[in-house]
Amino acid sequence: MDNDKVKKVVEAAKLYYELDYSQNQIADTLGVSRPTVSRLLQQAKSEGIVTIEIKDPTEDVEVLRGLLKERFQLKNVVVAFTPTYEESVVKRYIGQAAAAFIAELVKDGDTIGASWGSTMYQVALHLKGRSLNNSFVVQLNGGVSDADIRISPSEIVHRIGKAFNVTPYFMYLPAIVDHILVKQAMLTDRHIRRVMDMGLQANIAVFTAGSPTPDSVLLNSSYLRNEELEIIRTKAVGDICSRYYDSDGEICLPSLNERTVGIELADLRSKEHSILVAGGASKVNAILGALRGNYVNTLVTDQITARSLLNKTQA
């Protein structure tokens, strides 16, 4: 192909693929017929001047899913494709993915334990369930008194119960109390004890991981003392069910943990399905700590967080 013809092919290709000109516009610009433009564009591909690569996001997430499953020895992994890494968008996409996974997973006779938070709200919001028999949904941990509807434990448990047409059981208690004696006294109440025991016996636990960032609802509550806040900010990478842990998954503050109301992190290890739903830049270390603590056997996250987790744990 002579130089003039090559130049014509390249010019047509640039107008079409880089500037989004239509073939009619290219014909007018180059002073040729539309069939000639079509031949020039076809020649650009056959000569290797233009190569077309189709990036299939579903293929990428399947690879990431397999790598995460193997790296962390997980039972199940769901990687949702999110178009941006903006926090609210990530929460919506992983919430939808978790809702679809849970709807397929649950069966008659299951008891579903659920934590609270804005990510969990997205899970509950997008659940398209079905009626289950001999099943229940139960709140796994206490809440915060001024929670809005987007993180409210009762709203989340109510929505999950409604999706599966099962009875919800609520824990109308604070996430953290002032003294262990207060907690011990509350647990002597048979109604409270029943809900706690249901959470312990639930075969499915669905929860998210918080991170100790300035906008944390729990850190901004009145439940934590100044010295505890300082330790959390310096040592903790995240919390699950209001229990703070470090980068190895170890509890940061045993004394605070004793005053925390709800399921113990160690009890999550024995669940048939222990499902962590979390993603976003601020949650990477929290997810990694939870995985190292073996509190999770199923992870639902996004593709960008998945890559970060894999990069942080390369040999």
N, C-alpha and C positions, 0 to 999 in steps of 0.2 A: 504494500500500500504506500503510495507516494506521500510526501510531506503535506501537500495541500489537502489530500483526502484525510490524512490523520488529523490535521488541524480542524477540519470540518466535523469529523466524528467527535473529537474532544469538545469542541464548542457546543455542539448539540447536546452532548452528555452533561456538560456543566449547566447549561440552561435548564435541562429537564430535571436532573437529580439534585443540583445544589440550589437553584433559584426557583424551582417548582413551576417553570413555564409549562403551559400546555403545548401539545404537538402543533396546534394551529398557530400559537404565538411564536414558536421556534421557526416554523415555516415562513412566517412573515418577516422575522428578524434576519433569517439567513437568505431569504429570497429563493426558497426552494418549495417544492410541493410537499403536502403532508405525507404522502406515501414515501417520499425520499427521507423525511425526518424519521419515520418509522424504521426504514432500512439502516439509517445512520446509528440509531439507538441500539438496534439489534446487533450491528457490527461492533459497537462499543463493548457489548457483553461478550460476543464471540472472540474478540481479539484480546480480551482480558483488560481492556482499558477501564471498564467498570466491572466491579465484583459486588455481588449482593449477598449480605449476611443477614439471616433472620435469627434474631435473638429470642428464643422461647423461654419466658420466665418460668414456666412450669417445669421445664427440663432442669433449670438451675436449682430450683427449690427441692427437686427430687434428689439431686446430688448432695445438697446440703443436708437434707433429711437423713440420708444414709450415713454420711460422715459423722453427724452429731450422735446418731444412734450407736454407732460403733465406738466413738471416742469416749462417750459417757456411760456406755452399757445401759441404755434406756430401753424400756419395753416398747414405747411408742414415741414418735416425734412428728409434729405437724409444723411445717414451715409455710407461713402465709406470705404471699408476694404483696408488698406494700409499695405504692408508686412514689412515696416520699418518706423521709425519716422524721417528719413532724409528729410530735408526740401524740396528739389527738387522732391523727390519721392512723398511726401504728396501732393504737389501742382499738380503734374501730375494726381494722382488718384482722388483727389476731383474735379479737372478740368474736367476729363472725366465724373465723376458722375453728375456734374452740367450740362454739355453739353447734356447728355442723358435726364436729367429731363426737361431742357428748351425746347429741341426739341419736347418732348411729350406735354408740357404745352401750347406752343404758338398756336394761331389761327388767322384767318383772322381778320383784324381790330385792331390788337394789335400794340402798340407803345412800343418798348423796349429801355429803357435807360440803358447805360452801363458806368461803371467807367473804370479805367485803372490799370495796375500793372501786375506783373509776374503771379499771380494766374489767373487773368482775361485773360491773354494771353493763358493760358492752356485751359480755357473754350472755347475761340474763336477757338483755334487750333483744338479742338476735336469735334466741332459742326458738326453733320451730319443732316443738316436741310432739309427743303423742301420749295417749293415756297409758299409765303403768298400773299394774296391780300389785298390792302388798308392798308398796314402796313409799319412801318418805324423803323429804329434804330437810336438812337441819343446819342451823347456823353454827359455825365452828368456833367462833371467838367473839368476845364482847366488842362493842362499838364505841363511837364517840358521840357525845350528847348533842353536838351541833352539826352533825353530818347532813349534807344536803342529799337530795334524792339520787344524785349520780354516784354516791358512794355508800348510801344507807344500807346497813346489813338487812334490815327488815324488808326493804323494797326489793333487794336482790333475791333473798330467799323466797319472798312472795311470788316474784316473777318466775323463778324456776319451778316452784310448786304448781303454779298455774299452767306452765308449759306442759308439764307431765301429768296434770290432773291428780296431784298427790297432796297430802297434808303437809304444810310447812310447820316447822318447830323453831321458835325464835328464842334468842338469848338476850333478854332485855337487861343487860348488865354492861358496865363500863369495861373498856379494854384492859385497863390497869387500875388497881385500887391503891389506897394510901398505905395499907399495912396488910401483911399476910394473914393476920388474924381476921380481918374483914373478909378476905377471900374464903378462909376456912369456915367462917360463920355462914356465908352465903351458900356454900356447898353442902351444908347440912339440910337445906331446904330440899324436900324430895322432888319438887317440880324442876328446880334448877339442876339438881343432880341427874334427873332423867334426861334432860336435854344434853348435858355434858356426856353422859354415857352413850347416848345415841351418836354423838359426834365421834366418840372413841370407837364405836362399833361399826360406823359407816364403812362400807367397802369401797366407796368412791369419794375422794376428797378433791375439790376443785378450788384453787387458791391462786393469788397473785403474789408478787414480791414487791415490797415497798423499798425505797431508797432514802437515805438520810439527807435529802436535799432541803433547801430553805422552804420550799412549798409543801413539805410533807404535812399532811393533816395531823398525823399522830405527834410529830415533833412540835407542832403549833398548838396542840391541846394543852390542857392544864395538868395532865397526868404525870408528867416527868419533872423530876427535880433538876436544879441547875447542874449539879455535879454529874447526874446521869446523862444529861444532854451533852456535856463536854466529852464524856467517855464514848457515847454513841457517835458523835461527830468525828472523833479521832480513830475509833477502832471498828465500828460497824460498817458493813457494806450493804446491809439490807435487813428487812424484817419480813417474816411470814407469820400471819395470824398474830401480829403485834409483838412477836418475839424476835429480838435483835441478835444477829450472828455476825461473825467476822469472815474474812476471806477463805478460811478453811471450813466454814460452816459451824464453828463452835459458838455456843451462847456467849455473848459479850459480858452481860451483867447478870450473874446468877441471882442476885438479890432482887433485881427488877423482874426477872423471869418468874420468881416465886410469887410476885404480886400481879402477874398477868393472868387474865381470865380467858380460858379457852383450851383448845387442844395443844398438847405438847408437841414440839417439832419431832421428837424421837418417835412419836406415835404415827407420824405420817409414813415412816419407813415400812410399816407392816400393812399398809393399804393395798388392796388389789390394784387399784388405780389411784396413784397420787399425782395429780395433774397440775403442773405449774403453767400459768398463762401470763407471760410477761415479755416485753420487748421495748426497744428504744435505747438510745445512748446512755441514759442515766440508770438503766437497769442491768447493764451487762455484768458488772461486778456482783450485783445482788443475785443474778441468775447463777453465775459461776460459783458463788459461795453455797448456794442451795444445792447445786449439783455435787459439789465436793462433800457436803454434809450428808449426801445420800437421802435427802428428804423427798426426792422426785423420781418417779419412774416413767413419767410422760411429760414431755415439754411441748408447749405451743408457743411459737415465737415468729419473728419475721426474718426475711432473708438477710438483711443487713446486720441484725443482731447475731444471727447464726454465724455469719462470717467472722464477726468480732470474737465470739466465743471460741471458734476454731483457731483463730490467729493467736489468741491469748494462751492457748494450751498446746501449741506446737512443741514438739520435742526439741 
